[in-house]
Amino acid sequence: MNWQAISDRIRLETGRDFHFAAAQPLGGGDINSAYRLQGRDRSYFVKLNRRELADMFAAEFAGLREIAAVGAIRAPAPVIHGETGTQAYLVLEYLEFGASTRESQRLLGQQLADLHRPRQPYFGWHRDNTIGSTPQVNTRSDDWIAFWRDQRLGYQLRLAASNGYAGRLQAQGKRLCGVLAGLFDGYRPQPSLLHGDLWAGNSATDSQGRPVVFDPACYYGDREADIAMTELFGGYGKDFYQAYNESWPLDAGYPVRKTLYNLYHVLNHLNLFGDGYRRQAESMTVQLLSELGA
């Protein structure tokens, strides 16, 4: 890896001297390689992947900027993205993390509610991005149900079919897509800025006890989708949910719709990681159809 080329780009972009000393591998990622790029007096966080995935990093760069512009919650500052040799890279501010506490969980709940407050007159975003390494289509729409049906569930179901997951999953998925409106009786989602991929591995507490979010898959959508994903794999405590609801209470229909929103992520895991997620996706689809009496 040409670390000197990246270091030169950092120096040009920031206007500050940066002299490359070492690149320390970091663990924890399923999609990208990660490193701490160390200089004499400062460090940066660097992600690497194949050159053809450079646009994935460009979208993440834009998402971090959009979150930072709201000023509600801390995210690592994006520095540069680009390509060198056979690899694409993304350089971010390097943050030292600390231990999560009840207070940091409460702050995360309050600050996530604040992140969700900015609105747009449309659902979607100004560009497509990725969820993991799967393309995520964000074509603007003024119809949330159609957006979720076509650009979220429908997209993942079509991808699953192309990956060989046909039969019951596809039949049930098609039925569900046809009756989605029944899950929104009396509820009109507003376009909130979403993190888009908010599981416990994509948030932390910095060394000063402040919440931090990272690895976004941003778009404007129903804020319930972000909260739902926090429940999919666990890792968030009651203080987080209590603080969020005190700041901005969730609608009474959320406990049912969270299964709909998390089905998207389970389908994505099926497409990324394989057959181990098929039964869960089928079970969630049956549960939603049962709720709808379909």
N, C-alpha and C positions, 0 to 999 in steps of 0.2 A: 504494500500500500504506500502511495506517495504522500506521506504525512507532511513533507516539506511544502508540497503544492497547496495543501489545505491550510497549513500555517500561514503561507504567503497571502492566501485569500482572506483569512481572518484579519491579518494586519492591514490589508487594503480596505476591508469593509469597516473595521472599527476605528481605524486611524491611530491605533495603539500598538506599540511594539509587542510582538509575541515571538519568542524564540523557542522552537520545538525542542523538548527534552526527552519525552517518552510518551508512549501510547499504551495505556493499561487496559486490558480487556475487562469488560463488565458482564455479568451474567443477567439472566432474567427474561430475555426476549425470545419469543417464538418465531418472529418474522425477520428481524434485523439483527445484525451484529452491532455491539455497542462498545465504546471505548471512552476512557477519560484521557483527553489529550492534554498533557502537562507541559507547561512552560516554566520559566524561572519564577514568576510571581503570580501566575493565575492558571486556571484550567478551564477546559471546555468539554462538553458532552458531545460525542460524535456518533451518529448512526451510519451504518454502511449497508448497502444492498447492491443488487445487480444494476448495471447502468440503465437497463431498460425500465427500471422502476423509479427513475428520477422524478417522474411526475407525482408519484406518491409522496415524496419528500416535499415537493413544491406545494402540494395541497396541505400537508401538515404544517408547513411554514406559515401558510395563509391562515390556517385555523388558529394557531397560537397567537398570531397577530390580532385576529378578531376577538379572541378571549381577552387579551391584554387591553384592547381598546375600550372594553366595557369597564375595566377597573374594579371588578367585583371580587375577583379571586386570583391568587397568584398562579402564574404558569411560567415555565422557563422561557426566557427571552430568546427568540430565534435570531441567529446571527447570519448564517449564510446557508445556501444549499447549492449543489452543483454536481459535476461529474469529473472524474479523473481516471484515466486508464479504462478499466473494465467495470468500474464501480461508481455508484451514485452515493452522495453523502449529504448529511444534514448536520449542521453544527448549532448547538444550543448553549445557553448559559449553563454552567455546571453548578448544581445545588447540592449542599450537604443536607441530608435528611436526619430527622430526629424521631423520637417515639411519639406515636399517636396517643392522645389523652382524651378524656371526656370533653374537655374544653375545646380541643382542636376539632373533635367530631361535631360539636355544636356550631363552631365557627364555619365548618364546611357546609353544614345544612343551611345556615343563614346566607352564606356567600353564594351557594349554588342557586338559592331562590333569587338572589340579586342578579346573578348571571342570566337567569331565565327571563328577567323583566324586559330587556330590549326587544322590540317587536319589528317585524317587517310586514309589508302588505301581501306577502306570499309565503308559501311553504317551499323549502328547498334551499338553494344557495347559489352564489354567483358562479360556481364551478363544481364539477364532480370531484370526488375524492375516493378514499378507500376505507373499508372496514376490515381491519387486519390487512391482508393483501388483496382482498376481493374488491373489485370496482364497486363504488357506491354512487348511484345516479342521483343527481340533485336538481333535475330540471324543474324550474319554478312552476308552481301551481297554486291556484286559489282554492282548491278542493282537497282537504286533508285526507279524506277517505280514499279518493282516487289516487292521491300521492302514495299513501301507504300500500294500497292494493297493487299498484303497478310498479312503483319504483323500489319497494321494499319486499313485501311477500312474493309478489309475482316474479320479480327478478331472481330471488333466491330459489324459488320453485323451478323456474326454467333452468337455472344453473344446475340444480340437483338432478333434473331429468337428463341433462347433457352429461352428468357424471355417473349416470346409471341408476339413480334412485327413482324408480318409476312406481307403478302399482298403487298401493293404498295411499302412500304419501301424496301423490299427485292428485288422485281422485278426491281425497279429503281437502287438500289445499285448494283445489278449484271450487269446491262447494263453499268453503269458508270465504274465499275472495268474492263470491257472489252475494254474500249476506252480511258483509262487514258493517253496513250502515246500522244494523240492529244493535251493535255495541256502543253506539253513540247517541242513542235516544236521549234528548234533553241535555246534551253536552256538546258544546262547540269549542274545540281546541283553538287556541290562538298561536300564531307563529312566534315561538320563543327561541332564542339562541341556545342550542344544545351542544354539550360536549360531544355526544354521539356514541361514545364507547366507554362509558363510565362504570368500570368495574374496579375492584379494590386494587388491582395491579396498576391502575392508571391514575391513582391519587396517593398522596403521602402528606407528611408533615415535615416542614423544614426545621432547621436547627433552632429557630426562634419560636417554634410552636405554631406556625401559620400553615394553614392548608395549602396544598399545591396540587394542581391537576396538570396532566400531560398526555401525550399520545392521542390527541383529539381526532374525531371524525365529524367535524362540525356541519351543521345545517340548521335551518329554522323549522321547527316542528312542535308537536305537542310535548310540553315539559314532562308529562307523565312517562315518556319514553326513556328519559334519563334516569328518573327515579326507579323505574321498573328494572333497568339493568343493574342498578346497585343491589337489587334483591336476588338477581339470577345466580350469582356465585357466592354471595355473602360477603362478610368483611366489614360491614358498616353497622354501627351500634344504634341502640334506641335513641341516644342523644342526638345523633345525626337526623333521624326521621322526625323526632319531636321538634327540633329547631327549625327544620324545613317547614313543617306544617304550621308552626307558630308564625313564621314569616309569610307563608302563602299556602293556606290549606288546600289539600288535594280534593278533587271531586269525589263524591260518594261512589261513583262507578269505577274508580281506579282499580280496586282489587280484582275485577274481572279483566279490564283492559290490559293490565300489566302482563298477563299471559300472552295476549296478542303481540305486544311490543317485544317481549322476550323470545317469542317464536322466531322472529327475524334473526336474532343472534344465534339461536340454536341451529337454525337452518344454515347460517353462515359457518358455524363450527362443523356441521355435517360436510359442507362443501370444502372446508379447509383441511379438516383433520380425519374425516372418514366415518365409517358406518356406525361407530359407537354412539352417535348422536341421533340416529334415525328413529329409534323407539321413542326417545324423548320428544322429538318433533311430532311424531304421530300422536302420542298421548296428549300433547298440548292442543293439537288441532281438534281431536275428539272432544276435549274438555270445552273448547270454545263453541264448537257446534252444538254441544249439549246445552250450554248456556243460552244459545239462540233458539233451541228447539228445532234445529235443522237436521 
